Amino acid sequence: MTTELSSAAATDIGRKLVTEVLMPLKAAFVGKDEVIDLLGVCLAGGENLFILGPPGTAKSALVQELGRRIEGRVFDYLLTRFTEPNELFGPFDIRKLREGELITNTEGMLPEASLVFLDELLNANSAILNSLLMVLNERVFRRGRETRKLPLLMVVGASNRLPEDDALAALFDRFLLRVQCDNVGDDRLADVLGAGWLLEAGQLERRVGLTVDDLRALQRQLSDVDMVALRPKYVELVRNLRKAGIPVSDRRAVKLQRLVAASALLCGRRQANATDLWVLRYIWDADEQREVIAALVDRTVEQVEPEAQAASHPRARGRNAPDPEELARDLARLEGRWSADGHNDVDRAVLRDQLSLLAGRCQWLPDAQQRTFFEQRVESLWQQWGGVS
């Protein structure tokens, strides 16, 4: 197909990605709507997604099924501490080696895939780290004097833990969005069993709604999305995140615009608005940041006209109920940091800002008893810290 698309054709591909790829995936995988929506926006935006969750939560199966629905080649690999570059990128071509050339035989390996799933990503060792960073950031494979442009649409990494080693920070940072993927609740177990039975038996009705070339063409249209009107609100949100102690680098802030634009295209729009900033809920680096980020993003997303809300992405609509366990951990963490860093005025200001944001989240707890408990705890901390309740 041609390299340029009309405005109507680009928005049509965005709609088809939703209706003919993502919606059937949601029907096939019970309780995975959030992960699938993030896969969709990262696929349209050409960025990478990190999935945090235990084994057996359908992370690999989701990527494999996505590949089938776009006729894409999928490379799926479980990393260990001993994984060697050959296992991901392929061995040297023996025939070329005899002729004195170092050329990699990449048949069936990562460099030929349009979708890549790397399980236990954080087991990556130094032998493959630099090559992976170039793949993730530049979509380029380089080995010695050999350099190849890769056909990658998206890389999905997964792990059951967050990085603890500073050496892995650069790798983790290349995954612009992060999402939690847990086992589905017991109340939906029967649905999971039924859908899983059909999937295992190969009885799902599959129709290829889009091709890899369609999606590459969609990604090329990101730069045509009008971001001008949204930019002041985006700048304000990034400043507020930084003020609340959430690190958002300039590089990250620039790249996130691609996902904001992708949200607009998936909604059939060529102009981004504040509802598309929902993607920033998923930029957390640690569990303790999730509720603070959600409070700031929700505050911005909700400050739009009703007609903008009506044309928004499903993830932008409605406020996600806070997790009581996360709220409890976050409040305990703030209390501990206040005791440790109370002599520092800058730290005190940041902690007060974070407490204010968590106070706003407490009111959205659905259980009245839990809501009262957390509101009383927040009030107690305000009084201890000399704040205004």
Secondary structure by P-SEA (a helix, b strand, c coil): ccccccaaaaaaaaaaaacccaaaaaaacccaaaaaaaaaaaaaacbbbbbbcccccaaaaaaaaaaaaacbbbbbbbbccccccccccccccaaaaaacccccccccccccccbbbbccccccccccaaaaaaaacccccccccbbbbbcccbbbbbcccccccccaaaaaaaccbbbbbccccccaaaaaaaaaaaaaaccccccccccaaaaaaaaaaccccccccaaaaaaaaaaaaaaacccccaaaaaaaaaaaaaaaaaacccccccccccccccccccccaaaaaaaaaaaaaacccaaaaaaccccccccccccaaaaaaaaaaaaaaaaaccccaaaaaaaaaaaaaaaaaaaacccaaaaaaaaaaaaaaaaaacccc
